[in-house]
Amino acid sequence: MKPYPLQLEISGPTALWTRPDTGSSPVSHVAPTFSAVKGIFESILRWKSVNVRPTRCEICAPVQFHRYAFNYGGPLRKSGQMKDGTSLQIFAQALINVCYRLHAEVDWNRGPNGEPAESPDGQCAPHAYMDAFQRRLERGRWFCTPCLGWKEFAPDYVGPFRDGTALCPTENHVIPAFLEMVFDQPQNGQRGSETYLRGVRVKNGVLEYKHGEHDHA
């Protein structure tokens, strides 16, 4: 059965698609990772019976990096900071004024034997998900609030494609190691070893997630 297509547009003042190799001073990729795009789609509507698979990202605003700093007060601070009740200042390289058109496909969430993980019926089939997704997207009704990488980076628009949005064809980048997933299953999985897409390119503003070779950390 052919997968059903999904698409949405998302934009906002700040985004950060963290490169795992940048450690405690995060630096953003130029475009959202596979798992980030999957999370954006599933923030609109999430069903256990289907799997949403990102296929394409169109960069619709010039890539602009910007220094971002914040005070962290969580459990990963140094012991002295924990004892004194002081914060850890973290610096990052984020993106500003971003806009993307995202594409995905939805199909059955299949088990190890290749069969649908849930019993097929009209209420949980991929085509029903596609219809429900479109209605929720147009009405602005979400499963949870979409974000642009980090939770504090809320978008200023999430919805159907807008007429005034255009692809930015001057964006060309090579991404040697592009984070794909951190879970052992595409749906309802557990945290496992990271998988990466190798040899990913942004060509004339377009990134294809299905191109490139897989690799495990």
C-alpha positions in Angstrom: 0.0 0.0 0.0 1.4 3.4 -1.0 2.1 5.8 1.9 -0.1 8.9 2.3 1.6 12.3 2.0 1.6 15.0 4.7 2.9 18.5 4.6 3.0 21.7 6.8 4.8 25.0 7.0 6.5 26.2 10.2 8.3 29.4 11.0 9.6 31.2 14.1 12.1 33.7 15.5 14.6 31.1 16.9 15.4 27.5 16.3 18.1 25.1 17.4 18.6 21.6 15.8 21.4 20.5 18.0 24.5 18.7 16.5 25.3 16.0 19.0 29.1 16.5 18.5 29.0 20.0 19.8 28.7 19.0 23.5 27.9 21.6 26.2 28.0 24.5 23.7 25.4 23.4 21.2 25.5 24.4 17.6 22.5 24.1 15.3 22.4 22.2 12.1 21.2 24.3 9.2 17.9 22.4 8.9 15.8 20.2 11.3 16.9 16.6 11.8 14.7 13.6 10.8 13.6 13.1 14.4 12.8 16.8 14.9 10.6 16.8 11.8 8.9 13.6 12.9 8.2 15.2 16.3 6.7 18.3 14.7 4.3 16.2 12.6 3.4 14.1 15.6 2.8 17.2 17.8 -0.2 17.9 15.5 -1.6 14.3 15.8 -0.1 11.2 17.2 -1.6 7.7 16.7 0.1 4.5 17.8 -1.2 2.6 14.8 0.7 4.7 12.2 4.3 5.8 11.5 5.1 9.2 10.2 8.3 9.3 8.2 9.8 12.6 7.1 10.9 12.8 3.5 11.8 16.4 2.6 12.6 19.8 4.1 12.5 23.0 2.1 14.4 25.9 3.6 12.3 29.1 2.9 14.5 31.7 4.7 18.2 32.4 4.5 20.2 30.5 7.2 21.3 32.9 9.9 23.3 31.9 13.0 22.9 33.8 16.2 24.6 33.5 19.6 22.2 32.4 22.3 22.9 32.3 26.0 20.8 31.1 29.0 21.2 30.2 32.7 20.6 26.5 33.4 19.5 25.5 36.8 18.9 21.8 36.3 20.5 18.6 37.7 23.4 18.5 35.2 25.2 21.4 36.9 28.5 20.9 38.7 28.4 19.8 42.3 29.6 23.2 43.6 26.9 25.0 41.6 24.3 22.6 43.0 25.6 23.2 46.5 25.6 27.0 46.2 22.4 27.2 44.3 24.0 29.0 41.3 23.2 28.5 37.7 25.4 27.3 34.8 25.6 29.6 31.9 25.3 27.9 28.5 26.2 29.4 25.2 24.7 28.1 21.9 24.7 28.9 18.2 21.1 29.0 17.2 19.2 30.0 14.0 17.0 33.1 13.7 14.1 34.0 11.5 13.6 30.4 10.2 10.9 29.1 7.9 10.5 25.6 6.6 8.1 23.6 4.4 8.1 20.0 5.7 7.0 16.9 3.9 6.3 13.4 5.3 4.6 10.1 4.5 2.3 8.1 6.8 2.0 4.3 6.8 1.1 1.5 9.1 3.3 1.1 12.2 4.5 -2.4 11.5 5.9 -5.0 13.8 8.9 -7.3 13.4 7.0 -9.6 11.1 6.0 -6.8 8.8 2.3 -6.9 9.8 0.5 -3.8 11.1 1.2 -3.4 14.8 -2.4 -2.7 15.5 -5.5 -4.3 14.0 -6.4 -2.5 10.8 -9.8 -0.6 11.0 -11.2 2.6 9.5 -10.4 4.6 12.6 -6.7 4.0 12.8 -5.7 3.5 9.1 -3.1 5.8 7.5 -5.7 7.5 5.2 -7.8 8.3 8.3 -4.8 9.7 10.0 -4.0 11.9 7.0 -7.6 13.3 7.0 -7.6 13.9 10.7 -4.2 15.5 10.5 -5.2 18.0 7.9 -8.3 19.0 9.8 -6.3 19.6 13.0 -3.6 21.5 11.1 -6.1 23.8 9.5 -8.0 24.4 12.8 -4.8 24.9 14.9 -5.7 22.0 17.2 -2.6 20.2 18.3 -1.7 17.1 20.4 1.0 19.3 22.0 2.7 22.5 21.2 5.2 22.2 18.3 8.6 23.6 18.8 11.7 24.5 16.8 14.1 22.1 18.3 14.1 23.2 21.9 10.8 23.5 23.8 11.3 27.2 24.5 11.6 28.0 20.8 7.9 28.3 20.0 6.9 28.9 16.3 5.0 32.0 15.2 3.2 29.9 12.5 2.3 26.3 12.0 -0.2 25.4 9.4 -0.8 24.7 5.7 1.5 26.2 3.1 1.2 30.0 2.7 1.1 31.6 -0.7 3.8 34.1 0.1 6.4 31.5 1.2 9.1 30.6 -1.3 12.0 28.3 -1.4 15.5 29.8 -0.7 17.5 28.4 -3.6 20.8 29.9 -2.5 21.1 27.5 0.4 23.6 24.7 -0.4 25.2 22.7 2.4 26.9 19.4 3.1 26.1 17.6 6.4 28.6 14.8 7.0 26.7 13.2 9.9 23.1 14.1 10.4 21.2 12.7 13.4 18.3 10.6 12.4 16.9 8.9 15.6 17.7 8.1 19.2 15.1 5.3 19.6 15.3 1.6 18.6 11.9 1.7 16.8 10.3 4.4 14.6 7.2 4.3 16.8 6.7 3.5 20.5 10.5 2.7 20.8 13.0 2.8 23.7 16.1 5.0 23.9 18.9 3.2 22.1 22.0 4.0 20.1 21.8 7.0 17.8 21.5 6.4 14.1 22.8 8.9 11.6 22.3 9.8 7.9 25.6 10.1 6.1 26.3 12.2 3.0 23.2 14.4 3.4 23.1 17.5 1.2 21.0 20.7 1.1 20.8 21.5 -2.6 19.2 24.7 -3.7 17.3 24.9 -0.4 16.0 21.3 -0.4 17.0 18.5 1.9 15.9 14.9 1.2 15.8 12.8 4.3 15.6 9.5 2.4 18.9 10.1 0.7 22.2 9.2 2.3 23.5 6.1 4.1 22.6 5.0 7.6 25.1 4.6 10.3 25.0 3.7 14.0 26.9 5.5 16.8 
